[in-house]
Amino acid sequence: MKIEKTAFGGWTNCLRIANDHAELVITLDVGPRVISYQHLPAGKNVLKTNADELGKSGEDVYIARGGHRLWLAPENERTYFPDNSPVTHELLPDGVRLENAPAAPWHIKKTLTVTLSEHSPEVKIEHRATNTGTAPATLATWGRHHDGSRRTGNHPTATDGSSHTQHAAGSPGRCCGLTPDTADERWRWGREFITLRQTAHSSPTKLGLQHRMKWIGYFTRSTLFVKLVEFDESATYPDYGCNFETFSNATGLQIETLSPLRTLAPGESVGHSESWHLFGNIPEPHSLKEDALSDWIQPFLGRLGLH
């Protein structure tokens, strides 16, 4: 395990966290934000970055930049409060804990804890938001992950109640929100998987789910990225009950996770975790048909103890 200072995209104040299997780069000049994640050896960054927005800081408006960032839901003016200032950091034996400086008018402290397994590419991400103000604040943490172009996102579904909490006959198994076009050619809707393929199609499309199936994945640059997600049956989630959302337009594809929505008294916090896994140097699935896709992905899910 190595944790060392490095430069990235014009920022000179970054951290590189690496083992023999994967490498992370985290900038300390803005954020909190993970700016690179790649398989070793010879992998490529699976997080999209916007080259013209890197290496800068101090802007007075929100700048996307790319990478993985901690937002606040529901989406409103607070979500786009600029995160263009340096973060404080605490080194851990296997990673780092990052915090922003809470500022008016929202007074929310964002904490992002990033750790890397010693013996695998697995990364654990903990998102936390703390109300440092004097009035209650209703919010959820929102992990937003920008995945770039020419990528395929894969989201498991279920044909019965066996992988879900059981539901009465005829009742819905989950809540789903889709905008704006259900006939969009980028989507494939199957019994086992929902697949979104990023293309040069210019219009945006977005899906939100109550996602109980534990994992989501995407494939790009000969690499399969699998993200494990949480769902609390007893909790209320933003956006009509969604703990997972995905978005795509002409520039990229995003996979997003959310915490339960809670009203925080001063000093209280809310948060959620996710874990990341990489499988590098693998062939692209020869088809997005369900049987072929299932045969292709199941060996990798098996290595993670998933079905």
N, C-alpha and C positions, 0 to 999 in steps of 0.2 A: 504494500500500500504506500503510495506517495501522495503527499499533500504539499504543494509548492506554489509559489507566486509565478505568474506567467502573463503574457500579453495576448490580446485577442481583438481583432477587428479595429485596432486603433486605441483600445483601452489598455493601459499599462498596468492597471491595478486589478488583476483577476487571480482566481485560484484554479489550479489544475488538481483534480483528484483522480487517481488512476491506480489500477491494479493490472494484472496480466491480461485481463479480459475486456476492460472497458475504460473509457476516459470521460470525465465531466469537466466542463469549464464554466465557472460562475464569476460574473463580473461583480466587483465591489463598488464600482463608480455610479451605478444606478441600480434600481431594483426594489425588492429582492427578485433575482432572475437567474435561471439556469440558461446559458447561452449555447452550450454544445453538449451533445451526448453521442458517443460513437463506440462501435465495437473495435476491439484490438485483437490481432494486428490488422492494419491496412483497411480499417473501416472508414466510413464517411459520416459526417454529422447528420443525424436524422432529425434535427430541429432546424426549421427554416429560420434564417435571419435576413433582415433587410439591409443590404450592404451600405446604402446611403445613410442609414440611421445609426450605424455602429460607431463606436469611438467618441461619442458626444455625450454631453450631460448638461444639466442646468436649464433646459428649455422650460418655458412656463405653460406649455400645453402637453397633453398626453402624446407620447410617441410609441408606436407599436413595437418596433425593433425586432420582434420575433422571439424565439426561444420559449421557455416555460416560465409563466409568470403567475403571481397571486393577485387575483381580482376579488372584488366584492359584489355579490348578488343581493337583491335583484338588480338588473342592469338599469342604471340611471346616472345622473351627474357624478355621484360619488364613485362609480365604477371607473370613470375616466379621469380621476384626480391624478395629476402627474406623479410618476415615480422616477424622476430624473435626478435625484440626489443620491450621494453616497450612502451605503448601508453600513451599520456596525456588524461585526462578525465575531463569533466565538468558535475557535477550532475544536473539533472533537476527534477522538482517536480514529474514527472512520468517516469523517466528513466535516460539516460546518453548519452552524446555526446563524442565520441572517435576520436582521431586523431593520426596519425603516424608522425614521424619526416622525412620530405622529404630528400632524399639523392641522391648523384650523382650515376649514370649518368642521371637518369630520372627526378628527381626533381618534383615528383608528390606527393601532400599531399592528403591522403585518410581520409575522414571523414565519420564515421558511427554513425548515431543517432538512438537510440533504445528506444522506449517508450511503456509502458504497460497500457492498459485501466484499470481504477479503478474497473470496475464492470464486466469484462468478460476476457476471455483468449486472447483477440485481442492484437496483437503486431504490431506496425508500425516501419518499417525500412526505413531509408533514406540513400542512398549511394551518396557520392559526391567526385569528384576528381578535384583538383585545380592545375593548372600549376604554379609552383613556380620558374620555370627556366627563361631563357632569350630568348628562341627560341620557336616557335609554336610547339604544340604537338597535334596529331590527335588520339583520343581515345574515348572509351565509358566505363562507369562503368558496372560492371558485378557482380551481386550477386550470389554467388555459394553456394549451400546448399547441404550438404552431408547427405544422408538419410539412409544409412546402408543397411542391407541385409533382404531378405524375405519380400520385400515391393512391393506394387502395385501402380504405378503412373497412374493417370487418367486425360486425357486432353480432354475437350469438343471440338467438331467440329460442323459443321452446314451443313444441306442438301440444304439450299437455301440462299438467300441473306438477310433474315429477321433479322439475328443477326449479320450481317456484313455490312460494307459499300457496297452499291449496285454495281454490276459488270455487264458489258454488257454480253449478252447471249453468251456462248461459251468461255468466257475469264476466266482465273484462279481466284479463290477466295482468294488464299493465296500463299505465297512462302513456300516451304517445302524442307529441306535438310536432307537426311538420309544416314548414313554410318554404316556398309558396306553392309548389307544383307537384302533385302526387304522381304525375306522369313523366317526371324528369328522367331522361335516359341514363343519368349517372347512378341511379338507384337500382338495386336488385332486391326484391322482397321474397324471401324463401321461408321454408318451414324451420330450417336450422339457423340461417344467417340472414342478416340485413347487410348489404354491401354498398358502399359509396365509393365511386371511383372519381378521383379528381381529374378534370380535363381543362382545356382552354375555354370551355363554356363560361361566358362572362357573368351570368346572373347568379346571385347567391342562393344557396339552399341550406336548410338547417333542420336537424332532427333532435328532439328532446325525448328522453325515456325515463321511466322508472326501471332501472336496469339492475336486475337481481342476479344476473348470470356470472358475476365475479370478474369477467375479463372482457377486454376489447383489444383489437389489434390493428396494425396497419403494416403494409409492405412497401418498401422503397429501397432503391439502391442496393439490391441483393440482400436486404436485411429485413427480418421480421421483428417488429416491436410489439410486445404484449404488455398491456397495462392492466393491473389488478385494481378493482374499484370496490368501494364499500356501499352497502345499502342498509339502512335502519328501518325496519318495518313500522316501528312505533313513531317515527319522526315525520315532520312536515318539511317538504323540500320546496325550493323556489320553482317558478315557471311551471305551475300546474303539477307539481310533484316530481320534478326531474332531478335525479342525481347524476345523470350523464347527458351530454349534448355533443353533437358534432356539426361542423359547419364547413362549407366549401364554396369557393368562387374561382375566378380565373387565376389567382395567385397562389392558392394553396388549400390545404385541408387542416382542420383543427379538431382535436379531441379534447373534451372538457369534462371535468368532474366537479361536483358541488357537495357541500356539507348540508346538513339540516339547517333550516331557517329558524333563527332564534332571536328573541328580544333580549339584548344584553344590558344589564344594569352597569353602571360605572364600575370598572375593574373586572368584569366578566369577559369570558372568551368563548369562541366557537371555532371548530376546526374539523379537518378530515385528513385522511392519509391515502396514498396510493403507492404502488410499487411498480417498477419498470423492469423489463427483461428484454434482452436482445439476442437474436440468433443471426449470426452473420455469414456471409458468403454462401447463400442458399439460392436455388433457382426459383424463378417466379412461378406461381401456379399456372399450369397450362390452360386453365379454364376457371371461370367464376361460377360455373354450375355447381350445385350444392354437393353432389357426390364427389366431384373432383376436388373441390375446395376442402371438404371434410377430410378426405384422404391425405391431402397435402398438409393440413394444419394439425391434425390430431397427434402426430409424433412429438411435436413441439409442446403442445398442451400437456401431453403425458409427462414430459420432463419437468413440468411445473406442478404436477399432481392434480391437473384439471382434466375434465372430460369434454 
